[in-house]
């Protein structure tokens, strides 16, 4: 039964670009217009932070990221998924 249950990542049904943005978010711990570099954007195939904003918002909708409460900047941080080694405890 455990094998039949979809993983959180499968439930989110992320695109390749969303996975790449999520990987960068996990690596950095936070992404905003102030923290992302041109090299990061180029590696992702984008020109500006505003180009990846819809992908970050999609990750937020999928409960894989959350928007940080900052006044002047839109910033996002990852929500850590449980590792596949963690056991799921079910009530009998």
C-alpha positions as CSV (number, residue, x, y, z in Angstrom):
1,X,0.0,0.0,0.0
2,X,2.9,2.4,0.8
3,X,4.2,1.9,-2.8
4,X,0.8,2.8,-4.2
5,X,0.6,6.1,-2.4
6,X,1.8,9.0,-4.6
7,X,4.7,11.0,-3.3
8,X,4.3,14.7,-2.6
9,X,6.5,15.5,-5.6
10,X,4.3,13.4,-7.9
11,X,1.2,15.1,-6.5
12,X,2.6,18.5,-7.3
13,X,3.2,17.4,-10.9
14,X,6.0,19.9,-11.4
15,X,7.4,20.8,-14.8
16,X,11.1,20.5,-15.6
17,X,11.5,24.3,-15.2
18,X,9.6,24.3,-11.8
19,X,11.9,21.5,-10.6
20,X,15.0,23.4,-11.6
21,X,13.7,26.6,-9.8
22,X,12.9,24.4,-6.8
23,X,16.4,22.9,-6.8
24,X,17.9,26.4,-6.8
25,X,15.6,27.4,-4.0
26,X,16.6,24.4,-2.0
27,X,20.3,25.1,-2.7
28,X,20.0,28.8,-1.8
29,X,17.4,28.6,1.0
30,X,15.8,31.9,-0.2
31,X,15.2,33.5,-3.6
32,X,14.3,37.1,-4.2
33,X,15.1,39.8,-6.7
34,X,18.0,40.9,-4.4
35,X,19.5,37.4,-3.9
36,X,19.3,35.8,-7.3
37,X,22.3,36.3,-9.6
38,X,22.5,36.8,-13.3
39,X,24.3,33.4,-13.5
40,X,21.4,31.7,-11.7
41,X,18.9,33.3,-14.1
42,X,21.0,32.4,-17.1
43,X,21.4,28.8,-15.9
44,X,17.6,28.6,-15.7
45,X,17.1,30.2,-19.0
46,X,15.5,33.5,-17.8
47,X,16.5,37.1,-17.9
48,X,14.9,38.5,-14.8
49,X,13.5,37.5,-11.4
50,X,10.0,38.6,-12.6
51,X,10.3,35.8,-15.3
52,X,10.6,33.1,-12.6
53,X,8.1,34.6,-10.2
54,X,5.2,32.6,-11.7
55,X,7.2,29.4,-11.2
56,X,7.9,30.3,-7.5
57,X,4.2,31.1,-7.1
58,X,3.3,27.7,-8.5
59,X,5.7,26.1,-6.0
60,X,3.9,28.0,-3.3
61,X,0.5,26.7,-4.5
62,X,2.0,23.1,-4.5
63,X,3.1,23.7,-0.8
64,X,6.8,23.3,-1.9
65,X,7.7,27.0,-1.1
66,X,6.4,29.9,0.9
67,X,6.6,33.6,0.4
68,X,8.5,35.4,3.1
69,X,7.0,38.4,4.8
70,X,9.2,41.2,3.5
71,X,8.1,44.8,2.9
72,X,9.9,45.8,-0.3
73,X,10.8,42.5,-1.9
74,X,9.1,39.3,-3.0
75,X,11.1,36.5,-1.5
76,X,10.5,32.8,-1.3
77,X,11.9,30.0,0.8
78,X,11.5,26.2,0.3
79,X,9.3,24.0,2.4
80,X,11.3,20.8,3.1
81,X,9.7,17.5,2.1
82,X,10.2,14.5,4.3
83,X,12.9,12.2,3.0
84,X,11.8,8.9,1.4
85,X,13.6,7.2,4.3
86,X,11.2,8.7,6.8
87,X,8.5,6.2,7.8
88,X,4.9,7.3,7.6
89,X,3.1,6.3,10.8
90,X,-0.5,5.5,10.3
91,X,-3.1,5.2,13.0
92,X,-4.5,1.6,13.2
